[in-house]
Amino acid sequence: MLEEVEWGDFKLGDLFEIKSTLSFNKDKLTAGNDYDYVTRTSQNQGILQPTGFVNKENINPAGIWSLGLLQMDFFYRHKPWYAGQFVRKVIPKIEFSKNSALWMTATLNNQKNALLSVLVRNVDEKFKNIFVSLPTKNGKIDFDFMERFIAELEAERIAELEAYLSATGLKNYQLTPEEQQVLDNFENLEWEEYKLETLFEKIKTKKLPFKANELPRQKLGKYTLPCLTSSFNNQGLNYFVPKDGATILKNVISIPSNSDIYRAYFQSNEFTVLSDAYALRWIFDDVDLSPNQYLFAVQSINKVTDLPIYSYKNKLGGWNVVKHKYIQLPVKNEHLDYKTMEVLISALKKLAIKDVVQYADQKIAAHEQVIKAS
C-alpha cells in the first residue's frame, strides 16, 4: 500500500499548537480519580497513579497529545488528563479520527531524536519548525488512506494476537475450581519469612568485552543474544551480543545492581548479563521452580527491593546487600507451599489476560462483519 502513496511535507507548527501544562495549585484541589495523571515518564503511556486530587483549571481535554520532556515521548490522550512537571500538550489545529491519530502518534514519535538534540527551553520552537511527510491526495492530507492503512494493520496484529493466545493456551481464561479456591482463600494463607540467600544463589557469568552504547538494540548478524543491563525498560534487555563466549541463561530472575529502580524480573528466554545487573537461581529444597513459581517469587522480592531507598546514589542494589533481605512466602504444614504459588499465579494470569482475549474476540468479530458487509 505504501508504495502507491503520494507524500507531502507539512510543518508541525501548521498542524499543531504546543503549550505548557499548568502546575498544581494545592489550594484549589478537587477529586481527580477520573483523570489520568501524566508525567514525563516513558512508562505506561506516561501515566502514573492518580493523586486523588486535581485542580479543575489544570485538566486537559481528551483528543490531544502529551509530550514528556524526558525522552520526548508523544502519547495520544483518550481521556481527560492533568500533568506533572516537564510535560507539554500538543493540540491539533485540524480534526483527527481515532486511526489517523494513531498514524500521527507514530509520525510525532519519529521526531524524538530531533527534539532530544535541543535544550528543553527550545523544544517548543524546534517542534513548530519540524517538517514531516504525510500521505496526500490532490495536495491535501489523505486521511482516508490513513484510516484504511491503520485498520488493516490492526486486523493483521489482532490475528497474530489471536494465534499467539491459542498457541500458548492463554485464550482459556476460565478459572478452575482450584484457582478460584486459592483466590477466595488468599486472606487466610499462612506466611513465613525467608532470607534471600537461603532461597537463591547468584549465578557466576563470564565478563563480556562490550560497552552497552556500542551494541545494537536489535538483532544484527551474530549479535543475537539479549544482554542484561541496569535498565528497567524491556526487563533490562535492550542490547544484543554474540552467543560465543557468553554465559547463556534462561528461566532465572534478574535484578539490577546499579539503578534508580531495583525491580526483579523473571527471564523466561535466553539472555546473558552484560553489566550493572545479576541473575539469581533458586536453590531451596533442591526444587526446580516452575515459571509460575518464579513469578510469585519475583513479586515477593520486589516488595523489599523495588523501594526508594535503593537508589543509584545509595548503591544498595548489589547481591551483598539484597541477599540479607527477608521475603514472605506462603507455607502449609510448616513447609513452603509451592502448590499455592503455582495455582495463584495461574489464576492471576487468567484474570489479567481475560480483557485481552475479549478485546481480541470483539475486534475479530467487528472485522468479520466489515468483510461480510463489503
C-alpha positions in Angstrom: 0.0 0.0 0.0 2.7 2.5 1.0 4.5 2.2 -2.4 1.5 3.7 -4.2 1.1 6.7 -1.9 1.8 10.3 -2.8 3.6 12.1 0.0 3.8 15.8 1.0 5.8 17.7 3.6 3.9 19.6 6.4 5.2 21.9 9.1 4.2 20.7 12.5 3.5 24.3 13.6 0.8 24.4 10.9 -0.8 21.2 12.2 -0.4 21.7 16.0 -0.1 24.1 18.8 2.3 23.2 21.6 1.8 24.6 25.0 3.0 24.2 28.6 0.6 22.4 31.0 -0.4 24.1 34.2 1.1 23.0 37.5 -0.7 22.1 40.7 -2.2 24.7 42.9 -2.7 22.9 46.3 -5.2 25.5 47.4 -7.6 24.6 44.6 -7.9 20.8 44.6 -10.9 18.7 43.6 -11.4 14.9 43.3 -9.4 13.7 40.4 -9.6 9.9 40.1 -11.5 10.2 36.8 -8.4 11.7 35.1 -5.1 10.3 34.0 -2.1 11.8 35.8 0.5 12.3 33.0 4.2 12.8 33.7 7.4 12.9 31.7 7.9 9.1 32.2 8.1 6.8 29.2 6.3 4.0 31.0 2.6 3.2 30.9 1.8 5.8 28.2 3.2 8.4 30.6 0.6 7.7 33.2 1.3 7.5 36.9 -1.3 6.6 39.6 -3.8 9.5 40.1 -3.0 11.6 43.2 -6.7 11.5 44.0 -7.0 15.3 43.6 -6.5 17.7 40.8 -7.1 21.4 40.0 -10.1 21.9 37.8 -8.3 24.5 35.7 -5.4 22.1 35.2 -7.5 19.4 33.4 -6.6 19.0 29.8 -9.1 17.6 27.3 -9.0 14.2 25.5 -8.2 14.2 21.8 -4.8 15.9 22.1 -1.2 14.6 22.7 1.0 14.8 25.7 4.8 15.3 25.3 7.0 14.1 28.1 10.3 16.1 28.2 12.4 13.2 29.5 12.6 11.0 26.4 10.4 13.2 24.2 7.6 10.6 24.1 4.3 11.6 22.4 1.1 9.9 23.7 -2.4 10.5 22.4 -4.7 11.1 25.3 -8.0 9.2 25.1 -9.5 10.7 28.3 -9.1 14.0 30.2 -5.8 14.3 32.0 -3.6 16.5 34.1 0.1 16.8 34.2 3.2 16.8 36.4 6.3 18.9 35.6 8.0 18.9 32.3 5.0 17.9 30.2 3.7 19.8 27.1 0.3 19.5 25.5 0.1 19.2 21.7 -3.2 20.5 20.4 -4.3 19.7 16.8 -5.4 22.5 14.6 -7.3 20.1 12.4 -9.6 17.1 13.3 -8.1 13.7 13.5 -10.1 10.4 13.7 -9.0 7.6 16.0 -7.0 5.8 13.3 -5.5 9.0 11.8 -4.5 10.0 15.4 -2.6 6.7 15.7 -0.8 7.5 12.4 0.1 10.9 13.7 1.4 9.5 17.0 3.9 7.3 15.1 4.8 10.4 13.0 5.3 12.6 16.0 7.5 10.0 17.8 9.7 9.8 14.8 10.8 13.3 15.7 12.2 12.3 19.1 15.9 12.4 18.1 15.4 15.9 16.7 13.8 17.1 19.9 16.4 15.4 22.1 19.1 17.3 20.3 18.0 20.7 21.7 17.7 22.2 25.2 14.3 21.8 26.9 13.7 25.5 26.7 14.0 25.4 22.9 11.7 22.3 22.4 8.6 24.3 21.5 10.3 26.3 18.8 12.1 23.3 17.4 8.8 21.3 17.3 6.9 24.0 15.4 9.6 24.2 12.7 9.9 20.4 12.0 8.6 19.2 8.7 7.0 15.7 8.5 5.9 13.6 5.5 2.3 12.6 5.3 0.2 10.7 2.7 -1.6 13.2 0.3 -4.2 13.2 -2.3 -4.8 16.2 -4.6 -2.3 18.1 -2.5 -4.1 17.6 0.8 -3.6 15.1 3.7 -5.1 11.8 2.7 -7.0 10.9 5.9 -8.9 8.1 4.1 -5.6 6.3 3.3 -4.5 6.7 7.0 -7.8 5.1 8.1 -7.6 2.1 5.7 -3.9 1.5 6.5 -4.3 1.6 10.3 -7.5 -0.6 10.1 -5.7 -3.2 8.0 -2.6 -3.1 10.3 -4.8 -3.5 13.3 -6.6 -6.5 11.7 -3.3 -8.1 11.0 -2.0 -7.6 14.5 -5.2 -8.9 16.1 -5.0 -12.0 14.0 -1.4 -12.5 15.2 -2.5 -12.0 18.8 -5.3 -14.5 18.4 -2.9 -17.1 17.0 -0.5 -16.4 19.9 -3.2 -16.7 22.6 -4.4 -20.0 21.1 -0.9 -21.5 20.7 0.1 -20.6 24.3 -3.1 -21.7 25.9 -3.8 -18.2 27.2 -7.1 -18.0 25.4 -8.7 -20.0 28.1 -9.3 -17.5 30.9 -11.9 -19.5 32.8 -10.8 -20.2 36.4 -10.7 -23.8 37.6 -12.3 -24.6 40.9 -8.8 -24.9 42.4 -7.8 -21.5 41.1 -11.0 -19.9 42.4 -10.5 -21.5 45.8 -6.9 -20.1 46.1 -8.2 -16.6 45.3 -11.0 -16.9 47.8 -8.7 -18.2 50.5 -5.9 -15.7 49.9 -6.6 -13.8 53.1 -6.3 -17.0 55.1 -2.9 -18.1 53.8 -0.1 -18.6 56.2 3.2 -16.8 55.5 6.8 -17.3 56.6 9.8 -15.1 56.2 12.8 -16.5 54.3 16.2 -14.9 53.9 17.0 -14.4 50.2 20.4 -16.1 50.4 18.8 -19.3 51.6 16.5 -19.3 48.7 18.7 -18.2 45.8 22.3 -18.2 44.6 23.9 -15.5 42.4 24.9 -17.0 39.1 28.5 -16.5 38.0 28.7 -15.2 34.5 31.6 -14.5 32.1 32.6 -10.9 31.7 31.9 -9.6 28.2 34.2 -7.2 26.4 31.4 -4.8 25.3 30.0 -1.5 26.3 26.3 -1.0 26.0 26.4 2.1 23.9 28.4 0.3 21.3 25.9 -2.6 20.9 22.9 -2.9 18.5 19.5 -2.6 20.0 18.1 -5.1 17.5 19.4 -8.5 16.3 22.1 -7.9 13.8 24.3 -10.5 12.3 25.9 -12.6 15.0 24.6 -10.2 17.7 21.5 -12.3 18.6 21.6 -12.8 22.3 19.8 -10.3 24.5 22.0 -8.9 27.3 21.1 -7.6 30.7 21.9 -4.1 32.0 20.6 -2.0 34.8 17.8 -0.5 32.6 14.2 -1.2 33.7 13.0 -0.9 30.1 12.1 -4.2 28.4 13.1 -6.0 31.6 16.6 -4.8 31.3 17.2 -6.4 27.9 17.9 -3.6 25.4 21.0 -4.7 23.6 22.4 -7.8 21.8 25.7 -9.6 21.9 27.1 -12.7 20.2 26.4 -16.0 21.8 30.1 -17.1 21.5 31.8 -16.7 24.8 28.7 -15.6 26.7 27.1 -17.3 29.7 23.6 -18.2 28.4 20.9 -18.1 31.0 17.2 -18.9 31.0 14.3 -19.3 33.5 16.1 -17.3 36.2 15.5 -14.0 38.0 17.4 -10.8 37.1 18.0 -7.8 39.3 19.9 -4.5 38.5 22.8 -3.7 40.8 23.2 0.0 39.9 20.0 1.7 39.1 17.3 4.1 40.2 14.8 1.2 40.1 15.7 -2.2 41.6 12.9 -4.3 40.1 13.4 -8.0 39.7 12.1 -9.8 36.6 11.7 -13.5 35.6 13.6 -14.1 32.4 11.9 -16.9 30.5 14.0 -16.6 27.4 17.7 -16.9 26.7 19.9 -14.0 27.7 23.2 -13.1 29.3 24.5 -10.5 31.8 26.4 -7.5 30.4 26.8 -5.0 33.3 25.3 -3.5 36.4 22.9 -6.4 37.0 23.0 -10.0 38.0 20.9 -13.2 37.9 19.6 -15.5 40.6 18.8 -19.2 40.6 16.5 -20.9 43.1 18.4 -23.4 45.4 16.0 -24.0 48.3 14.7 -27.6 48.9 16.6 -28.7 45.8 13.4 -27.9 43.9 13.3 -26.7 40.3 10.8 -23.9 40.3 8.2 -23.6 37.5 7.8 -20.3 35.7 4.7 -19.5 37.7 6.5 -20.1 41.0 9.4 -17.9 39.8 6.9 -15.2 39.0 5.5 -15.5 42.5 9.0 -15.2 44.0 9.6 -12.1 41.8 6.7 -10.2 43.3 7.9 -11.1 46.8 11.4 -9.9 46.0 10.1 -6.6 44.6 8.3 -5.9 47.9 11.7 -5.5 49.6 14.0 -4.2 46.7 11.8 -2.0 44.5 11.9 0.8 47.0 13.1 4.5 47.0 16.0 3.7 49.4 17.6 1.5 46.7 18.5 4.4 44.6 21.7 4.6 42.4 23.4 7.1 44.8 23.0 4.7 47.8 24.5 1.7 46.0 22.2 -0.7 47.8 21.1 -3.0 44.9 24.1 -5.4 44.9 23.7 -9.0 46.0 25.8 -8.4 49.1 23.0 -6.2 50.4 20.0 -7.9 48.8 20.9 -11.4 50.0 20.4 -10.4 53.6 16.8 -9.3 53.0 13.8 -11.4 54.0 10.8 -12.1 51.8 7.4 -13.6 52.7 6.2 -16.8 51.0 3.2 -19.0 51.7 3.6 -22.1 53.9 1.5 -25.1 54.7 2.2 -27.6 57.5 5.4 -25.7 58.2 6.7 -26.2 54.6 6.9 -23.9 51.7 3.6 -24.1 49.8 4.7 -24.5 46.2 1.3 -25.5 45.0 -0.3 -22.3 46.2 2.4 -20.3 44.5 1.7 -22.2 41.2 -2.1 -22.0 41.3 -2.3 -18.4 42.5 -0.1 -17.1 39.6 -2.1 -19.3 37.2 -5.3 -17.6 38.4 -3.8 -14.1 38.2 -2.6 -14.7 34.7 -6.1 -15.7 33.6 -7.6 -12.6 35.3 -5.0 -10.4 33.6 -5.5 -11.9 30.1 -9.3 -12.0 30.2 -9.7 -8.5 29.0 -7.1 -9.0 26.2 -8.9 -12.2 25.0 -12.3 -10.5 25.0 -10.8 -7.4 23.2 -9.3 -9.7 20.5 -12.5 -11.6 20.1 -14.5 -8.3 19.7 -12.1 -6.9 17.2 -12.1 -10.1 15.1 -15.9 -10.2 15.1 -16.0 -6.5 14.1 -13.6 -7.1 11.2 -15.6 -10.1 10.0 -18.8 -8.0 9.9 -17.0 -5.4 7.8 -15.8 -8.0 5.4 -19.3 -9.6 5.1 -20.8 -6.1 4.5 -18.4 -5.4 1.8 
